[in-house]
């Protein structure tokens, strides 16, 4: 279950799935610093909070204009969360792929994610 937490594709909406789509290779996992991994964990936890807030709004709205507005708000919040941690969408994607491609790195990331969740 814990590995599924990180392994799942992140997407709030169709546009966000493009923002945080999985990409990269396992070779990149050896280039992940502790600082980057901690930033990833913080961004991941913040993303999950944003998703929990915006996903029900998207699902409960039938008005396409309202859905688009909610989607844009969610996209902006995710971008801000990444920037707050010094990450770009591409950098986050690289870290996401590295974490998913390396069991040891994934375990380390899950530990950091758990720590971040306890703080919030």
RACOR-V343820 format. One record per residue. N is the residue number from 0. RES is the residue in one letter. SS is DSSP state (H for helix, E for strand, C for the rest). PHI is phi in radians with two decimals (999 if undefined). Layout:
BEGIN
n=<N;N>
res=<RES;RES>
ss=<SS;SS>
phi=<PHI;PHI>
END
This chain:
BEGIN
n=<0;1;2;3;4;5;6;7;8;9;10;11;12;13;14;15;16;17;18;19;20;21;22;23;24;25;26;27;28;29;30;31;32;33;34;35;36;37;38;39;40;41;42;43;44;45;46;47;48;49;50;51;52;53;54;55;56;57;58;59;60;61;62;63;64;65;66;67;68;69;70;71;72;73;74;75;76;77;78;79;80;81;82;83;84;85;86;87;88;89;90;91;92;93;94;95;96;97;98;99;100;101;102;103;104;105;106;107;108;109;110;111;112;113;114;115;116;117;118;119>
res=<X;X;X;X;X;X;X;X;X;X;X;X;X;X;X;X;X;X;X;X;X;X;X;X;X;X;X;X;X;X;X;X;X;X;X;X;X;X;X;X;X;X;X;X;X;X;X;X;X;X;X;X;X;X;X;X;X;X;X;X;X;X;X;X;X;X;X;X;X;X;X;X;X;X;X;X;X;X;X;X;X;X;X;X;X;X;X;X;X;X;X;X;X;X;X;X;X;X;X;X;X;X;X;X;X;X;X;X;X;X;X;X;X;X;X;X;X;X;X;X>
ss=<C;H;H;H;H;H;H;C;C;C;C;C;C;H;H;H;H;H;H;C;C;C;C;C;C;H;H;H;H;H;H;C;C;H;H;H;H;H;H;H;H;H;H;H;H;H;H;H;H;H;H;H;H;H;H;H;H;H;H;C;C;C;C;H;H;H;H;H;H;H;H;H;H;H;H;H;H;H;H;H;H;H;H;H;C;C;C;C;H;H;H;H;H;H;H;H;H;H;H;H;H;C;H;H;H;H;H;H;H;H;H;H;H;H;H;H;H;H;H;C>
phi=<999;-1.13;-1.20;-1.15;-1.01;-1.51;-1.27;-1.14;-1.23;-1.53;-2.78;-1.55;-2.66;-1.02;-1.18;-1.20;-1.09;-1.23;-1.15;-2.14;-1.17;-1.22;-2.79;1.80;-2.38;-1.21;-1.07;-1.23;-1.10;-1.30;-1.72;-1.67;-1.45;-1.07;-1.10;-1.13;-1.15;-1.15;-1.08;-1.04;-1.06;-1.12;-1.14;-1.09;-1.12;-1.12;-1.01;-1.08;-1.10;-1.09;-1.05;-1.09;-1.40;-1.58;-1.04;-1.08;-1.08;-1.10;-1.22;-1.65;-1.89;-1.73;-1.24;-1.10;-1.12;-1.16;-1.04;-1.10;-1.09;-1.10;-1.05;-1.11;-1.05;-1.09;-1.02;-1.09;-1.10;-1.12;-1.04;-1.12;-1.10;-1.15;-1.06;-1.02;-1.66;1.31;-1.97;-1.75;-0.98;-1.15;-1.14;-1.10;-1.04;-1.08;-1.15;-1.04;-1.14;-1.11;-1.09;-1.28;-1.66;-2.40;-1.02;-1.19;-1.16;-1.07;-1.09;-1.10;-1.11;-1.09;-1.10;-1.14;-1.10;-1.05;-1.07;-1.13;-1.12;-1.18;-1.28;-1.77>
END
